[in-house]
């Protein structure tokens, strides 16, 4: 006996929320035929590109709202590279004065564009085959993409070029390992080597304008903080942020280091190439009105758990009563569930790096934890 699909497809319901990257629909069907789904269309959160001054005043750039991410000014400030999420993530360049968008990539997933120091090329990661690999192309659109580093089986993401244009920093996430910062010189395969490599996560490295310092993000303290270290050394690192920090960016004159702290942008002063222990200044961002979050009541959680496919019932209960995120539940192994003590250990998580699933430790030390569960959730896990 075998199952066969026969006949033409029949539309059951319109307006199901769909992931633009994977094409997955947010729905499930129970054993008795009940359909549960999230209403919506292709999930795309449109955003407006804006410029913000030191007083927090924002000015929209002349470009239509789109699902933008990771905008980067060209070295001369006249163009902006930006990723736009769609059926495939692609890279575009915007003329800042006119607001005209020009598409640069067309096939596969293309992510994380950065400019070369002379503005002649864009460097980015692309899912041609397997994990993201490093490529570059001319920023005037002539010619095609060229490989900077052959597919290594790891996920490689461009981070920053040295001012000389001879060294590229990139983030690498190897299977079963943490994020590290690596470096290469184009055309020299033997130059590929780690630049920052510890048992913690290091990422988002940025060369200073004079090429003598690296700003980067590490979770060695238990949360993401911004650090600065001499390049190529020797010398010890210096912690810049004190209450969390990500996405460091140097001012063009090298006298300030900006970074994100939640929804704030912070600025640390630089004196004679050294980072002093001085207070950071906040750069306010325009206020964004947040939609009120609605949480399911215990009765609604149970109704959802009863309506969904039986093999997903424990997932619903674990998320609601254990507080585990979807990546933590996806990475949970049977050996981490202790039915006698009534606990689960969060040791591994699964993350989605733009379509590539990775298994690794939680992002911070606080994420690695033991969670107690009610008996009815343990019973569901035991089934």
N, C-alpha and C positions, 0 to 999 in steps of 0.2 A: 504494500500500500504506500502511496505517496500523495502529497498534497500538490495541487496545481492551481494556478491563478487563471480564472476564465472570465470572459466577458469584458466589458468596458468599465473603467473606473466611474464611480458615482459620487457626486459631491454630497457630503454629509452635513458640513457646517462651514460657514464663511467666517473670515476674520480671525484666524488662529495666529497667535504670536509666533514668529519664525526668526531663528537666528540667521543673520545675514552671512556669517562666516561658514558655518557648517551646513546650513539649510535645514537644521532640525526644527521640528514643530513642537511647541510646548503643549502636549496633550497626552492623555493616557486613557485606556479602555479597561474597565473592570471585567471580571469573569462573567457577570450577568449582562454585559453589553452597555453599561453606563459609561458615557463619554465625559471626561473632565478635561477642560482646556482653559488656557489663558487667552482672553480676547485681545486682539490687536492685529497688526500686520507685520511687515518686516521690521524688526527692532532696529531702529536707528535714532539715536539721540542727537538731534541737530544742535549745533552750537554756532554762536556768532564770534568771529575773530575780532578782537579788540586790542587797542594799544592802551596801556595804563601808565600815567606819569607818577612821579614820586609822591604826589598828594592824593593818589587814589582816583584821580579823574580819568575816566575811560572814554575812548573815542573809537567807534566801530570802524573797522576796515571795510572798504567798499567791495565786499564779497558776500554772496547769498549765504544764509544759514545752511550748513551741511554737517554731517557727522565727522568733524575734523578731529585730529589728534596730532600731537608732537609738532607744532609749528617751529620753524627755524629760519631766522633771517639769514640772507646771504651776507658775505663779508662786507659788501658795500651798502647793505641796507635797502637796496631797491627791489629785491625779490624775497619771496617767502616760500620755502618748501614746506609741504604739509601732507600728512596722510589723510585719506578719506576712506571711511569704512563703507563697504557695500557688499555685493555678492562676493567680490574679492577686494581685499584692501589694496589700494593703489596709491601712487605718489604723484602729486601735482605740484606745480610751481605757480605762484600768484605774482603778478605785477602789482606791487604795493600801491603805486600811484593810481592805476586804472582799475584795479580790482579784477583783472582778467585772469582766469584760471586756465592753465595748460596742463593737460594730462601727460605724464611722462612714462608710465608703465601700463600694461594692458593684460598681461597674463599672469596667473598664479597669485600668490600672496606676496606683497612687497611692503616692507615695514621699515620704520625707524630711519628716515633719511637724514643725513648730515652733509654739510658742504665741505669741500676741500678748502684749504686756506685761501687759494686764489679765486674761488668761486666758479672754476671751470667745470667741476664735476660734482655729482651727487653720489654719496656712498650709502648703501642700504642693504638690508637683508631680504632674501627672497626664498620662498618655498618652491623651488623648481622641482626637486625630488628630495624627499626626506626632510630633515630638520632645516631651519633657516641657515643659509650660507651667505657669505659676504660678496657683494657685487658693487660695481660702480658704472656710471654712464656720464656722458657729457651733458652739462646743464642746458645747452642750447638745443637739445633734442636731436642733434646729428649723431648718426651711428647708433649702435645697439648697446646693450649691457655687456659688461665684461666681468669675468670671475676674478675676484681678488684672492680668494682662498677656496680651494676645492672642498666639497662636502666632507666634513670630518666625522659625521655621525653625532655631533654636538650641535646645540643651538648657538649660533654666533650672531651678535648684534653690534653694529658700529656705534662707537661712543664719541670719540674725539680725535682730531688730527693734531699732531704737533705743528707749531707755526711754520716749520720748515717744509711741511708736507711730506716728510720722509718716514714718519712713524704714525701708524694708526692704532689707537686703543680700541678694543672691542670687548664686550661682555661675552662670556662663554658659560654655558650651563651643561655640564656633562651628565649623562645618565647616572642617577644615584649619588650625585655630588651637589655642592653648593655653587652659587654664582661666583666667578672669579673674573679678574681683569687681565686680558692678554694683550700682546702687541705684535705688530708685524711691519715689515717694510715691503712695499709693493715690488713684485718681481724677485724677491729673495725668500724662497720657502724655508731656508734654514733660520730666518730671523723670527719665526713664530715661536713665542715663548711667554710664560706668565709674567705679568708686571706686578700684580697684587694677588697673592694666592695663600690663603690661610684656611683654617677649618670653619671660618665664618663666611657669610655672604659679603662679597665686595662687588659693587657695580656702579654704573652711572659715573664713570671716571671722566674728568675734564682737564685738559691741559690749560695752564695759565697762559696769558698772552705772550709771556717771554719764554715759555717752555720749560721753566725751572721747577714748577710745582704741579702736583696732581691733586685735584679735589675729587673726592669719591664718597660713596655711601657704604657704611658697614653696619651690621647688626651685632657686633661683638659685645656691646653693652646690654643686649637684650632687646633693643629696638633700633630702628634705623637712625643713624646720626651721620653728620657730615664731618669728614676729616680732610686734612691736607698733609701731604708728604713730599719731601724734595724728590725731584726727578733729574737724573736717574739714581740719585742717592750719592753718598750715604746720608743718614739722618733719620730721626724718629718722626712719627706721625704726631699731629696736633688735632685735637677735637675742636671743631668750630661750633657746631650746634649743641645746645644743652637740654632741649626739651623735644628732641626729635627733629629730623631733617632729611629731605630727599631732593633730588634733581638740582645739584649745584650748577651754577652758571657764573663765569667770570665776567666782570665788566670789561669793555674793550680796552680801557686804559690800565687794567690790571690792579686797580686800587680798591676794588670791592668784589666780594663774593656773594652772590645771591643764592638763596635756596628756599625750598618750600617747607613750611611747617603747618601741616593740615591745610587750611584754606588761606593762610597768610604767606606772603613772600617776605623773607628776612634778608637783611644786608649786613655783612660783616666787613669792617674797615680793614684795609691792608696797608701796612706801613713799611716801606723799604723792602718789599718782598716777603715780609714776615706777617703772620697773623697774630696780633696781640690779644690778650685776654680782656677784651673790652665788650661792653654790652652791644647787642645787635639792635639795629633799627628796623622797625616794621614798615613795610610798604603795604598800605591797605588795598584791598581789592574791592571792586564794586560788589554790593550786596546782591545775593541771589536768593530769591524766595524759594524755599523748599516746600515740597508737597508734604502734607501730613501723612505719616506712615500709619497704616492700619494693621494690627496684629490679630491673628485668629484667636478666638476664645477657646478654652479647653474642649467645649462641645463641638466647635467647628473643626478643630484638629482631629477629633475622633471620627467625625462624619467624613472628612477628607480621607483619613486612613482606611475607613471601611469601604469607600467608593473606589479607591485606586486599585490597581492590580495587586493581588496578594503578596507578590514578591517585593513590592515597594512599600508595603505597610510599615515594616520596621524602620525604613528610611525616614518616613514622615514622623514617626514617633520619636526617633533618635534626634532628629533635627529640632523638633519642638521642645522636648523635655531635657535634652542633653546640651543644647546650645551649640552643636557642632555645625560648622560650615559645610557646604556641599563638597568642597575639596577634601576636607577632613574626613567626611563620611566615605567618600570614594576611595580614600587611601587607607581606610580602616581594615585591618586584617583580623582573621578569626582568633589568632593568638593574642591579640590585644584586648579581647573581651573576657572578663573574669566574671562568670555567672555566680560564683560562690560569694565573692566580695561585693558584687553588684556594681562593677566599675568598667569603664573602657579607658584605654590609654591612647592619647593622640600623639603618635610618634612620627608617622609619615602622612604626607598630604599629596594630592594630585593637583597640579596646576595646568592651566591651558595657556601656553605661550603662543597666542595667535594661531590656534589650530593644532599645535603639537602638544600632546599630553606628556607631562613630566612628573616623575615620582621623586620626592625629596623630603627633607625635614621641614617642619614649620618655619615660617619666615623669621620668627623671633623666639627667644627662650620661653617667653610667657605662653606662646602657642603650644609648646610641648607640655602636656598636663594630663592628669588623671581625673576623670569625670564620674561622679556617682549618678546612678540612674534609678528611677522608680521600678518596682517589681514588674508592673505590667509592660514596661518597655523591655526589661530583660526577658520576659516571657516571649515577646514578639521576636527578639533577636535569637532566642533559642529555637524557634520553630524552623 
